[in-house]
Amino acid sequence: MAEKFCWVELLTSDLDAAQAFYDGVMGWTCSAPGHSERDYRLFFQEGNAAAGLMLLPDEAKAQGARPSWFGYITSPDVDADVAAIVAAGGQVYRPPETLPKIGRFAVVADPQGAPFALWADLTGIEAPDLAPMTVGHVGWHELFTDNVEEAFAFYSAKFGWTKGEALDMGPMGAYQLFATGGLSVGGMMKRPPNVPQPFWNYYFTVAALDATLEKVTRAGGRIAHEPTEVPGGAWIAQCFDPQGAFFSLVAAKR
């Protein structure tokens, strides 16, 4: 069974400002779960948890991290997966740690340096199975990497992801689609020269792209790349929030 992305969270420099921005742009509501010793907040979309929010940890800052969105991939055995990732040439930024009655996790990077986390749930609560492209939730996962074939080989071997269509982007090379559990959920592409390091980019689904981009700029965010139509008819755009975290939007219509 293929492992998959199960969660995203925002690591930010200003919790209240970030909460206000995304509540306004995405229409989320935000609250604290009540079981965390730190100020960890949850964004909700129509009653379903959509993302997490926390301060960028000091140890992450010391490693050069800046405000960013961060994804978690399910793991049946976090410790074994960490060992396998290291053996494959990846890195460990935070060794396995257990949050009692919540989950066990670790922060790692793939062999090209793109960071992500592993997560093994300990709550016993099954997350709702939302339809693809549900508004308010992540609808697409995109990897900027230095070697698409090597990156795909890593994730395929480690997590059971399968290869989809490779879209020709001309001078930018191929955009390699991938699936988890038979469902197309993301793509991998060569890192452009202006992108400083490999990373995962997350697309949040919205009802209409132009209206959401107006909210982004009104709330103090910045549009990095204007709307673009992609194969299949959807529209995408990339943005920065006021604290500098990069995120993307996808919609069925402008």
N, C-alpha and C positions, 0 to 999 in steps of 0.2 A: 504493500500500500504506500502510495506516495505521501510524503510529508508536505505540508503547505504553510504559507503565511497565515498566521492566526491572529495577529495583533499589530497595531502600530501605535507609537507614542511620540509625542513631541518633547524634546529636551530643549528647554528655553532659558533665557536669562531673566525673564520677567513673567512670572506666572499670571498675575492679574491682567496685564496688558495682552498677553497671548490669549487668555481665556476670552476677553472681550472681543478681540479681533475675530477669532474663529466662530464664536457664537453669532457675531454679526454677519460674517461672510457665509458660513455654512448653515446657519439656522439651528446650530446645536444648543443643547442645554448642558450645563456642567455642574458636577457635584463631587464631593469626596466620598470614597467607598466606605469610610468609617472603620477600616481595619488596618490602616497604614500608620506607622509611627512617623513617617515623613509626610509632607504635603503633596500627596499624589491625588490627582483629580481625574475624573472620567468625563469624557464628552459623550452625550447621548443623542441619538436620532430616533425620534418617535418611540422612545422606551427601550431601544436596543443600544448597548454600548458600542460606540464607533471608534474611539481612540482614547489614549491616555495622555496626561500632561504632567510634567514634573520639571524641577529645576535641573539644569545641566550640572552633573556632579563635579566636584572639585578635581577628582582624579581624572575625569574625562577632559577637563580643561587643561590639566597638566600634560595630557597626551596630545594637545593641539585641537581638541574638538571644539566646534562652534555650534550654536543653535541649529538643530536639524530634526527631521523626522527619521524615525528608527523602527525597523520591522523585526518581528519575531516569527520564527519558523518552528512548527511543532517537532517534538523529539520524543521518541519512546524511551530513550536513555541518554540524558544530557551528557553524562560523564563519558560514555562510550563514543558519542558523537564528537565531543571535544577532542578526544584522543585521535579519532580518525581524521578530523580536520587538520590537526597539527601534522599528522603523518603525511597528509596530502600537500603540505606546504602552506597551510593557513596559519593564522595567529590567534592567540588568546589575549583579549584585553581585560576580561574579568572572569576568573575561574568559576566553576559551578558553585552555586549558592542556593540554599533553600529558604523560601519565604513560608514559614509554617502554615500549613493548611491552605496555602494558596498555589504555590508552584515552585519548581526548581528551574533555574535558568543559568545561562552563561553568555558572555559577550565575546564574539569571535569575528574573524575576518576570513574571507576566502583567499585562495592563493594569490589573487591579483590585488588584494587589499581592501575589497569592499566589505564594510562591517555589517553585521546583523547579529541577532540574538537567537538562542535556542530556548525553547520553552516546553516544559512538561507540566501539565495541569495536575493539581492536587485537590481541587475543590470538588470534583465529581459532578460539577454542573456543566451540562453540554450546551455549547453556544448555539443559538438559533441558526438554521441553515438558510441564509439569505440568498435570494436570487442574484445572479450576476448583474452588475451595474445597478445595484440598489442605491438610490439617491441618499447621500450622506455618509456613504461608506467607501472604502478603497475599492476601485473598480479595475485597477490595472497596476502591475508591478514591473518596473523597468530598470534593468541593470546597465550602467555605463561601465565598461570594462576594457582592459587593454588587449584582451584576446578572447573573442567571442567563442571560438571553438573550444578552447581550453576551459573557459568559464562554464560552458554548457556541460562539458564532460564531467567537471567537478560536481555540479549540482545534480546531474543525472545519476552519477554513481552514488552520491551521498544520500540524496533524498528521493530518488526514483522519478524525477521529472522527465517528461517525454518531449521530443522535438516536434515542433509544428512547422508551418511554412516559413521560408526565409524570404523576406521582402527586399527587393533590390532598392537601395537608397542612393544609387549612383556613386559619387566620389566618397560618400560616407560609409560605403560598404553594405553588408547585409544586415537586416533587422530580423533576428532569429526569434520567432515565437516559441513559447514553451507552455506546456500544460501540466497540471497536477490533477491526478484522478480523472484524466480524460477531458478536463475542462481547461480551455485556453485562458490563462490568467496573467500573462505578461510577455515581455520581450527583452532581448539582450542586444546591445549595440556597441560598436567601437566608441571609446571615450573621445570626444572632440578635444582639440588642443587647448581650448579655453576652459575645460573642466579640469581642476587641479589634481583630482584623484578618483579612482573608481568608487562608485557608490550606488546604492539602490534609491530609486526615485518612485514616489507613490502618487498615484492619480486618484483624487477624490471625485466621486460622481456627483454632478449637480444637474438640476432640471434644465437650465438654460445657461449657456456659457457667457454670453455678453452681459447679461444682468448680474451674474456673479462677479465678473471682472470689474464692473462698476463698483460693486461693494468692496472689492479688494483695494482699489485706489482710494475710495472715500475713507476707508478705515486705516489708511497709512501704509498699505502694502505697495508692492511694485510689480508690474508685469514684466517678466524677463523675456518671454517669447509670445508674440501675438497669436490669436487663434489660427489653428491649422486644421484642415480636414484630413482625416486619416482613412486608410482602406476600411470599408465597411460603413462609411458615412458618418462616423462620430467626429466630434470636434474636440481639440485639446488646446491647452495653453499652460505655460509655466510661469510661476510667480515666486516672489519673496515676501514673507511676512515682515512686520515692522522690526522684529528682532534679527532678521537676516536668514531665517530658515527657508530653504527652498522647498516648494511643493508644487504639485501639478493638479489640473482640473480636467475632467472629461465629461462630455455631455452628448446626448443623442442629437441635440440641435443647438444652434447658436442663440 
